[in-house]
Amino acid sequence: MTATLLFLILFLLGLALALRPLLGPKEPFPEPPRREDLLRELEVLRAEVEALEGEEKKLALARMVALEKALEGYRPPEKRPLNPLPVALALGVVVLLGVGLWRYTLPRLPGETTVTQRAEARELKALADKARRTGAVEDLLAWGQRAYALQAFDQAAEAYLEVLKKDPRNVEAVRRVGILLFMGGRLEEAQMFLEIAQHADPKAAEGWLFLGNLYFQKGEMDRAIAAWERYLEVGGEAKERVEGLIAMARAQAQGGKDGQSVYLARCALCHGAEGEGGVGPRLKGNPILKAPEAVREIVLKGRGQMPPVPLSEGELAALLAYLQGL
């Protein structure tokens, strides 16, 4: 955004500089009248001179003589020359700025807007070219790992599938293909790949995390909780997040017997386990919670991107009481 604003400012300055010769201040003395103006004035005087008398007639005749002399030696005013230097300078600034913006800020991968990310894009292209050229498993893995890290998931899928063609037992490739299938909404295929990978390498935290997510989406809460607990056992880094997911799954499995359980089961996925916000807005400290009837209306009917949440009267009353304490 800053780079775009800077470009617009410099562009407008360059444009003003280029147009300055055309829009600059007027000359200190007026330009001489055009031939057409002189002829028009002469015709007017000829038509009126007969009706004049005395001193006025003498002045009119003297003016006619002056006009006729001016017309005999008339030369049209010279056009003001255009100085090409400001135009060339302005165009040069615009071109250099455009090249700079293209070179350093134009996105090449998801989220890429900086020099560092441009370097990462060039690195990824080099890895892809090498892997496609050699077809070696280690080169394909290097490409797939880097593409996955940069969220270039199409390239990651291509790389890992090529690995599996050459080495069907490569556990990393099996796990990553399962994760990519899960991201694409192909749950049954993803489950098969992830379960095979976790059986072969039960210490891979990443696999347990996504396997738990998959079970949760399928409504298999007990299996989701077990997978996330395995994630914590093998030292997964997202400890707080996964503990929140486990609490949410347990609350949903219980069917929401109290306000917190209802919140964790129905609201926490979007608004955060403690109302800190996420996909949905922050609820902790939100002034709307001081208006229970407004909250009831939003929960039951939805608003904006939030869909309606069907709750029984008992669940809704428990939820509203819990939200008052956030």
ABEGO torsion letter per residue (X at the ends): XAAAAAAAAAAAAAAAAAAAAAABBBBABBBBBBAAAAAAAAAAAAAAAAABBEAAAAAAAAAAAAAAAAAAABBBBBBBBBBAAAAAAAAAAAAAAAAAAAAAABBABBGBABAAAAAAAAAAAAAAAAAAAAGBAAAAAAAAAAAAAAGBAAAAAAAAAAAAAABAABAAAAAAAAAAAAAAGBAAAAAAAAAAAAAABAABAAAAAAAAAAAAAAGBAAAAAAAAAAAAAAGBABAAAAAAAAAAAAAAAAGGABAAAAAAAAAAAAAEAAGAEBABBBABGBAAAABAAAAAAAAAAEBEABBBBBBBAAAAAAAAAAAAAX
